[in-house]
Each structure stands twice: as C-alpha cells, then as structure tokens.
Amino acid sequence: QTKTESSPLLSSTPVTVSKILVKSYPYFVIADKLLSVLTWTNDDAWLSLLVVAVYATLVLYFESIVTYFGHILAVAILVAYSILSKHVETTISTKPTLDDIIQLLTSVTVKADLFLNPITSLALTSYDIKRLLFTTVFLSPLYVVITYFLLTPRTLLLLFGLYCLTYHSIFSRVTRKVLWKFRLVRLLSFYMTGLDFGGININKDSGIFAAVKKVNEKVGIKNKDGKPIVFTYVLYENQRRWLGIGWTPNLLSYERTAWTDEFLNESSPTDKFKLPETEEGSGMVWRWVDKTWRLDLTNDGALQLPSSKPKTTANPGPDDGFIYYDNTWKKPSTEDSFSKYTRRRRWIRTAELV
C-alpha cells in the first residue's frame, strides 16, 4: 500500500493538539463510516442498501415493530453498537500516526461536503430564500389537499427519507440527470419552489442579452470616426399587491420575477446589475455613462408629465412611475384602483463600449 504524504505541519504540532486528535480519532472513524454509507462511497454498497431497507421497514411498520418486537429492537441497537465499537477498536489497533489521523479527518471533511452538496450548491441568496418561503406558504393549501386525500404523512416521510438516503447513489444520480433534460420537470421544479434551477427564465439567446451581443458584434464594423457605441439598458421593477400587506416585490412563482428586462427575462436588481463582458481580443470594454440608474417617470411614454417636470429621476418615490395592471398583468392603467393587483415601472441607464 502506498504511504500517503505526510503533512508538513505535523512536525510543529503542539502536544496538546496531538493528544486531542488522538482521543478524537475513534469519533472520526465513526463519522467517516457513517458518511461513507450516506454518500454511497463505502467499499460495500450493500450496507447502504441495508440502511435504506431498514428505514423503509421502520417507517411502514413502526407500530407493529414496537408492539411485537420492541424489546428485540432494543437488543438489536446494542448489537449494532457492539459491531461498530469492534470496527473502531480494530482500526485503532493499527496504532495510527498523526498522518493517518489527518488523512482520516480530510476524508471526513470531503464526505461531509459531498453529503451537504445538495444544499450548499444552491448558493441561495436572501432574496431566493424569501421567494422560496413565499412560494411554500402560497402552496400550503395544495400541500394540505395532497396529504389529506392522496398521500398520507407516513408515505411522505417514507418518500422524503428514501430520496435523501439514495440521493448520492449511482442510480439516483443517473435518474436525476435524465429527468432534468425534460423541460416539464424543470418547469415543475420552478413552480414548486419559485426558483429557477434550469434556465427557465434567463435565455441568453434572446432579450437584453441578444441585444448586447449584437452591439458587441458591431465592434468589428466600428464607425470610422472612432466614436464609442452607446447602449441604454432597461430594467423593469415588478410588484404585486397583497391584501393586508400592500405592494411588495413578492410575486407568484409562475409569473415574472421582481426584476426583468424589457423582454420579461429575469434580471438582477439595479444595485446588483453588472455590465457584460466583451469578446476576448476585441480590446473593448463596457463602462457606464450615467452615474446611477434613473427611473423613467414617463414609463416609456405611457405617462404624461408637465413640460417643466424632469422625465427621469435617480431618487423616486415609492409609487412614482408605475403602470398598473389587473391580476393577470393585463388592462394597463396610469392610475391605481381596487381592481389593480400588479404594477411595474421602468429604470434606465446608459453605457458605452469604448
């Protein structure tokens, strides 16, 4: 067996730290074994299958097991502990060095990262969490109907547990990869969570991205006078009125997002919007002409303003520049009323390609 490379830090490890690592080694062994089973990285995959089978049996027949075999179950737990303890003693009997402990600790860290990857890989922002919470609350009646008429809480617990326990198995990974190719599955995920995991809303071949791409392509046929190419970015701020709450950026999961471009593609808010990068080798870069985003008080000419009043402002009021719509974003109006449940306003900012 090839000897693993020793850590250069071990030569300067304090004695106290070394003692703590040695005493913690049995717990590292247990954690490594447990994570190996949960992440399906164990040498014997049958152990992971056994855990899945035991979980399914306990959930489906919990009452019967406790009623008729509760005393035997208690002994079985002690037997499992004894087997695990024997495994730990066998591992410790090899007299591990600090190098071995560091390698085991690294293995535990890698497997823990793999186990938590389904959550950490989402990289949810505070806005995503709010949107997910809002969508979950909004779909609560549907959840109650499902648990009352279609799936019992026991069945939901069984399905959820089996999904988590088999998430890292080869079969589960392949199945998810195949299913995710279907747009219907991605749409269902979007409607259930309010989050776009598969590019449902953002299409870089259309909308503002396509417009910017066309501008970038003009670099090759730039005007002979050398003047920079100017482009005006347009973002729309969308809001929905909720009874008892008022106007908020929390929209329904299946409709447009709180910020979109003029083609209704999802966009970052004005304070997080970044200029696109140009093609490599062009020698050109985008830069802002305007110091900040400004609200179009006319909303692209839909609102009439006195000639003495400015058409844009960098510091608008909470209700300035909005066009109001009904519940389905139809029947636009310049005035708010009880029949209007959605609204949007237009923000603009000019950039140039130099």
Backbone torsions as a table, in degrees:
resi	resn	phi	psi	omega
1	GLN	NA	134.9	-177.6
2	THR	-72.9	131.7	179.4
3	LYS	-75.5	128.2	179.4
4	THR	-70.0	151.6	-177.4
5	GLU	-70.2	132.4	-178.2
6	SER	-74.2	146.6	178.0
7	SER	-76.6	133.8	179.8
8	PRO	-67.5	-14.6	-179.3
9	LEU	-80.2	-15.7	-173.9
10	LEU	-67.1	-31.0	-178.9
11	SER	-65.8	-24.3	-179.2
12	SER	-110.3	17.1	-179.4
13	THR	-73.7	126.4	178.1
14	PRO	-61.0	152.3	-178.3
15	VAL	-61.9	-39.0	-179.5
16	THR	-61.7	-43.6	178.8
17	VAL	-64.8	-39.6	179.4
18	SER	-62.0	-42.1	179.2
19	LYS	-63.9	-40.9	179.6
20	ILE	-63.9	-41.7	179.1
21	LEU	-63.5	-41.7	-180.0
22	VAL	-65.3	-43.4	179.5
23	LYS	-68.0	-28.7	-179.3
24	SER	-84.1	-10.0	-175.4
25	TYR	-55.2	-44.6	178.4
26	PRO	-58.2	-37.7	179.4
27	TYR	-70.5	-34.0	175.2
28	PHE	-64.2	-38.3	178.9
29	VAL	-63.0	-44.5	179.4
30	ILE	-63.9	-45.7	-179.4
31	ALA	-62.8	-40.5	-179.8
32	ASP	-64.8	-41.4	179.6
33	LYS	-66.5	-43.4	-179.9
34	LEU	-63.9	-45.0	179.4
35	LEU	-67.4	-31.9	176.8
36	SER	-63.2	-39.1	179.0
37	VAL	-69.5	-43.7	-176.4
38	LEU	-70.9	-30.5	-179.1
39	THR	-98.0	3.9	178.3
40	TRP	58.5	35.1	175.9
41	THR	-106.8	9.0	178.6
42	ASN	-71.7	152.8	179.0
43	ASP	-62.7	-32.3	-179.6
44	ASP	-110.7	106.3	-178.4
45	ALA	-69.8	-18.6	-179.4
46	TRP	-64.0	-27.5	178.7
47	LEU	-65.9	-39.3	176.6
48	SER	-66.0	-40.5	177.0
49	LEU	-64.0	-36.9	178.3
50	LEU	-64.0	-40.5	177.9
51	VAL	-62.7	-42.1	178.0
52	VAL	-62.0	-44.5	-179.7
53	ALA	-64.7	-41.9	179.1
54	VAL	-64.2	-42.2	179.1
55	TYR	-62.1	-46.0	-179.6
56	ALA	-62.0	-40.6	179.6
57	THR	-65.1	-43.3	-179.7
58	LEU	-63.8	-41.2	-178.8
59	VAL	-68.9	-42.4	-175.4
60	LEU	-75.1	-34.9	-173.2
61	TYR	-125.8	37.3	-175.4
62	PHE	-60.1	-48.0	-177.8
63	GLU	-61.8	-45.7	-179.0
64	SER	-65.3	-39.8	-179.7
65	ILE	-64.2	-45.0	-179.7
66	VAL	-67.5	-38.4	-177.1
67	THR	-68.0	-46.1	-172.9
68	TYR	-102.3	-25.7	-175.1
69	PHE	-128.1	21.3	-178.3
70	GLY	-60.3	-42.1	-179.3
71	HIS	-68.0	-36.4	177.7
72	ILE	-70.9	-35.1	178.7
73	LEU	-61.7	-39.4	178.3
74	ALA	-62.3	-40.9	177.8
75	VAL	-67.4	-37.4	179.3
76	ALA	-62.4	-37.1	177.4
77	ILE	-63.5	-41.3	177.9
78	LEU	-64.9	-38.6	178.2
79	VAL	-64.5	-42.5	178.3
80	ALA	-62.3	-40.1	177.6
81	TYR	-64.5	-38.7	179.8
82	SER	-65.3	-41.7	178.7
83	ILE	-63.9	-42.9	178.6
84	LEU	-64.7	-40.0	179.3
85	SER	-64.3	-38.1	178.4
86	LYS	-66.0	-38.0	177.5
87	HIS	-63.3	-40.4	179.3
88	VAL	-66.5	-43.2	-180.0
89	GLU	-63.2	-38.8	178.6
90	THR	-64.1	-39.6	179.4
91	THR	-68.4	-40.0	-178.7
92	ILE	-70.5	-30.0	-177.0
93	SER	-62.5	-17.2	178.0
94	THR	-77.4	1.3	179.9
95	LYS	52.4	69.9	-176.8
96	PRO	-65.2	144.5	175.3
97	THR	-89.8	175.4	176.8
98	LEU	-63.0	-31.8	176.3
99	ASP	-61.2	-43.8	179.9
100	ASP	-63.9	-39.8	-179.7
101	ILE	-65.5	-42.7	179.0
102	ILE	-63.1	-41.8	178.8
103	GLN	-63.6	-40.9	178.7
104	LEU	-66.7	-41.0	178.5
105	LEU	-63.1	-38.4	176.0
106	THR	-63.6	-41.2	178.3
107	SER	-62.1	-42.2	178.2
108	VAL	-62.2	-42.3	-179.7
109	THR	-63.5	-44.4	-179.7
110	VAL	-63.3	-44.2	-178.9
111	LYS	-69.7	-34.4	176.2
112	ALA	-65.6	-40.8	176.0
113	ASP	-62.6	-39.9	178.4
114	LEU	-65.6	-40.8	-179.3
115	PHE	-65.0	-38.6	-178.2
116	LEU	-90.0	-1.1	-176.7
117	ASN	-56.7	-37.8	178.3
118	PRO	-57.2	-27.7	179.7
119	ILE	-91.9	-47.9	-176.0
120	THR	-68.1	-29.5	-178.5
121	SER	-70.2	-17.2	179.3
122	LEU	-68.8	-32.1	179.5
123	ALA	50.0	52.4	-175.9
124	LEU	-72.1	134.6	174.0
125	THR	-87.5	172.6	178.3
126	SER	-61.8	-34.6	177.7
127	TYR	-67.3	-40.4	178.8
128	ASP	-62.5	-40.8	-179.6
129	ILE	-65.7	-41.9	177.8
130	LYS	-63.0	-42.0	180.0
131	ARG	-65.6	-40.7	178.2
132	LEU	-64.6	-43.1	178.6
133	LEU	-63.6	-42.7	-179.7
134	PHE	-63.8	-44.3	179.8
135	THR	-64.0	-39.7	179.4
136	THR	-63.0	-44.5	178.4
137	VAL	-65.1	-39.9	-179.1
138	PHE	-63.7	-34.4	-178.6
139	LEU	-90.5	7.3	-179.1
140	SER	-56.3	-44.4	177.9
141	PRO	-57.8	-39.0	178.2
142	LEU	-64.7	-39.5	178.1
143	TYR	-62.9	-42.0	179.6
144	VAL	-63.2	-42.1	178.7
145	VAL	-62.1	-42.4	-178.9
146	ILE	-64.6	-46.0	-178.0
147	THR	-71.7	-21.8	-177.8
148	TYR	-89.0	-36.5	-173.9
149	PHE	-110.9	-30.6	-172.1
150	LEU	-107.3	-58.0	-175.9
151	LEU	-119.8	128.1	178.2
152	THR	-75.2	159.2	176.6
153	PRO	-55.9	-34.4	178.4
154	ARG	-63.7	-41.9	179.2
155	THR	-66.0	-41.2	177.6
156	LEU	-62.6	-41.9	178.1
157	LEU	-63.3	-39.4	178.4
158	LEU	-64.3	-48.1	-178.3
159	LEU	-64.2	-42.8	-179.8
160	PHE	-63.9	-44.4	179.8
161	GLY	-64.6	-42.8	178.6
162	LEU	-64.1	-38.0	178.3
163	TYR	-63.0	-43.9	-179.1
164	CYS	-68.4	-42.8	-176.1
165	LEU	-71.0	-27.7	-179.0
166	THR	-104.9	8.6	-173.9
167	TYR	-58.2	-40.5	-174.5
168	HIS	-93.4	4.2	178.0
169	SER	-71.9	156.4	-179.2
170	ILE	-61.9	-42.8	-179.7
171	PHE	-60.1	-43.7	-178.7
172	SER	-67.4	-40.4	-180.0
173	ARG	-64.2	-43.6	179.6
174	VAL	-65.8	-41.6	-179.9
175	THR	-62.1	-45.1	179.3
176	ARG	-63.1	-40.7	-178.7
177	LYS	-64.4	-39.6	179.5
178	VAL	-69.8	-45.3	-178.3
179	LEU	-64.7	-35.1	-176.4
180	TRP	-68.1	-15.1	177.3
181	LYS	-72.7	-18.8	-179.6
182	PHE	-86.1	126.7	-178.9
183	ARG	-62.4	-32.1	179.4
184	LEU	-60.7	-39.0	178.8
185	VAL	-66.9	-41.8	179.5
186	ARG	-66.6	-38.2	177.1
187	LEU	-64.8	-42.0	178.5
188	LEU	-61.7	-41.2	177.0
189	SER	-62.8	-39.7	179.9
190	PHE	-66.1	-43.4	-178.4
191	TYR	-69.1	-30.6	-177.2
192	MET	-81.9	-25.3	-176.6
193	THR	-116.0	-23.0	-174.8
194	GLY	79.5	4.1	-178.6
195	LEU	-113.2	142.2	-178.6
196	ASP	-96.4	102.0	179.3
197	PHE	-94.1	-11.9	-172.9
198	GLY	-132.4	26.7	177.3
199	GLY	73.8	38.0	-179.8
200	ILE	-70.9	-41.3	-173.6
201	ASN	-99.0	-34.2	-174.8
202	ILE	-91.6	116.6	178.3
203	ASN	-124.1	105.7	-173.7
204	LYS	-76.7	-0.8	175.9
205	ASP	-97.4	4.8	-179.9
206	SER	-144.5	175.5	175.1
207	GLY	70.1	-147.9	-175.4
208	ILE	-65.3	-29.9	179.2
209	PHE	-65.5	-41.1	177.9
210	ALA	-66.2	-38.8	179.2
211	ALA	-63.6	-42.5	178.4
212	VAL	-65.8	-38.5	178.8
213	LYS	-60.7	-40.5	178.8
214	LYS	-63.8	-38.5	178.1
215	VAL	-65.0	-40.9	178.6
216	ASN	-62.0	-37.0	-180.0
217	GLU	-66.3	-22.9	179.7
218	LYS	-71.7	-11.9	179.6
219	VAL	-59.7	-36.0	-179.2
220	GLY	-69.7	-20.6	-179.6
221	ILE	-123.1	42.9	-176.3
222	LYS	-62.1	146.3	-179.8
223	ASN	-56.8	145.6	-177.8
224	LYS	-66.0	-24.6	-178.8
225	ASP	-75.7	-5.7	175.9
226	GLY	75.3	11.7	179.9
227	LYS	-70.7	143.0	179.0
228	PRO	-68.0	153.6	177.4
229	ILE	-87.5	126.2	-176.2
230	VAL	-102.7	137.1	-179.7
231	PHE	-138.0	134.0	179.4
232	THR	-101.8	117.6	177.5
233	TYR	-83.7	137.8	-178.2
234	VAL	-125.5	126.0	175.0
235	LEU	-125.3	144.8	178.1
236	TYR	-112.9	131.8	176.0
237	GLU	-95.9	119.3	-175.7
238	ASN	-110.4	139.1	180.0
239	GLN	-139.1	156.7	176.2
240	ARG	-128.9	142.4	178.8
241	ARG	-90.9	129.7	176.8
242	TRP	-115.4	134.0	-177.6
243	LEU	-61.1	130.4	-179.5
244	GLY	84.1	-10.3	-178.7
245	ILE	-117.1	-45.5	-177.5
246	GLY	104.5	-158.1	-177.7
247	TRP	-79.6	127.2	178.6
248	THR	-140.3	160.7	176.0
249	PRO	-79.8	4.2	179.1
250	ASN	-82.3	107.1	-178.9
251	LEU	-106.0	169.5	177.4
252	LEU	-65.9	149.1	-173.2
253	SER	-63.4	-28.2	-175.2
254	TYR	-93.1	-2.6	-179.4
255	GLU	-102.7	-171.8	-179.8
256	ARG	-59.6	160.7	179.9
257	THR	-87.4	177.2	-175.9
258	ALA	-64.3	-29.5	177.9
259	TRP	-130.0	128.7	178.6
260	THR	-138.2	163.9	170.7
261	ASP	-85.8	-173.6	-176.7
262	GLU	-71.7	-6.9	177.5
263	PHE	-106.0	13.6	178.0
264	LEU	68.8	16.1	172.3
265	ASN	-79.3	143.0	-179.9
266	GLU	-60.3	140.8	-178.4
267	SER	-140.3	162.9	174.3
268	SER	-75.3	153.0	175.1
269	PRO	-65.5	167.3	-174.2
270	THR	-59.8	-34.5	-176.9
271	ASP	-77.5	-8.7	179.7
272	LYS	-121.3	2.9	-177.2
273	PHE	-72.7	132.7	-179.6
274	LYS	-119.6	144.0	177.9
275	LEU	-68.1	144.3	-179.4
276	PRO	-72.0	160.6	176.8
277	GLU	-89.2	147.0	177.9
278	THR	-87.8	168.7	-179.8
279	GLU	-67.1	145.5	180.0
280	GLU	-63.2	139.2	177.9
281	GLY	87.5	-5.5	-179.1
282	SER	-76.5	-25.5	-178.6
283	GLY	72.4	13.7	-177.9
284	MET	-116.2	152.1	177.6
285	VAL	-139.7	151.2	173.7
286	TRP	-86.1	143.0	173.3
287	ARG	-147.7	150.8	-178.1
288	TRP	-74.9	137.7	171.4
289	VAL	-90.1	-47.0	176.8
290	ASP	-79.5	143.6	-179.3
291	LYS	-70.5	-29.1	-177.3
292	THR	-151.5	168.8	174.3
293	TRP	-71.3	144.4	180.0
294	ARG	-126.6	141.2	178.5
295	LEU	-81.3	130.0	175.5
296	ASP	-80.4	101.0	-176.2
297	LEU	-67.1	-16.9	177.8
298	THR	-91.4	-9.1	-177.8
299	ASN	50.5	58.0	-179.9
300	ASP	61.0	38.3	175.9
301	GLY	86.9	0.6	-178.7
302	ALA	-76.7	-25.3	-179.6
303	LEU	-107.6	132.9	179.3
304	GLN	-92.4	129.2	180.0
305	LEU	-121.5	151.9	173.9
306	PRO	-60.6	149.6	-177.9
307	SER	-62.6	-24.3	-178.9
308	SER	-81.0	-12.8	-176.5
309	LYS	-94.2	137.1	179.9
310	PRO	-63.9	150.0	-177.9
311	LYS	-82.4	-21.7	-179.8
312	THR	-134.1	160.4	177.5
313	THR	-152.2	145.9	178.3
314	ALA	-90.5	-14.5	-178.6
315	ASN	-129.5	72.3	-177.4
316	PRO	-79.3	164.2	173.2
317	GLY	-78.4	169.1	-176.9
318	PRO	-65.1	-19.2	-177.9
319	ASP	-118.4	11.1	-177.5
320	ASP	-78.1	143.3	169.1
321	GLY	74.2	13.6	-176.5
322	PHE	-90.2	144.1	165.6
323	ILE	-106.7	132.4	-173.2
324	TYR	-101.9	143.8	-178.4
325	TYR	-132.1	171.1	176.8
326	ASP	-81.8	-165.4	-174.0
327	ASN	-66.5	-20.3	-177.8
328	THR	-111.6	21.7	179.1
329	TRP	61.7	39.0	176.3
330	LYS	-126.0	174.5	179.8
331	LYS	55.7	65.6	-179.0
332	PRO	-64.8	148.5	179.3
333	SER	-149.2	148.9	178.6
334	THR	-83.8	-8.6	-177.9
335	GLU	-121.8	145.4	178.1
336	ASP	-78.5	148.2	176.9
337	SER	-156.3	174.4	-178.0
338	PHE	-68.0	-17.9	-179.8
339	SER	-90.6	0.4	-178.9
340	LYS	-102.7	123.7	-177.2
341	TYR	-120.4	-6.0	178.5
342	THR	-136.1	155.5	178.3
343	ARG	-158.2	159.4	176.4
344	ARG	-151.9	154.9	176.3
345	ARG	-137.9	163.2	-166.7
346	ARG	-110.7	126.7	176.2
347	TRP	-111.8	141.8	-178.9
348	ILE	-133.9	152.6	174.8
349	ARG	-159.1	133.7	-174.9
350	THR	-97.2	137.9	175.3
351	ALA	-130.1	163.3	178.9
352	GLU	-134.6	150.2	179.0
353	LEU	-102.5	111.1	-174.5
354	VAL	-122.5	NA	NA
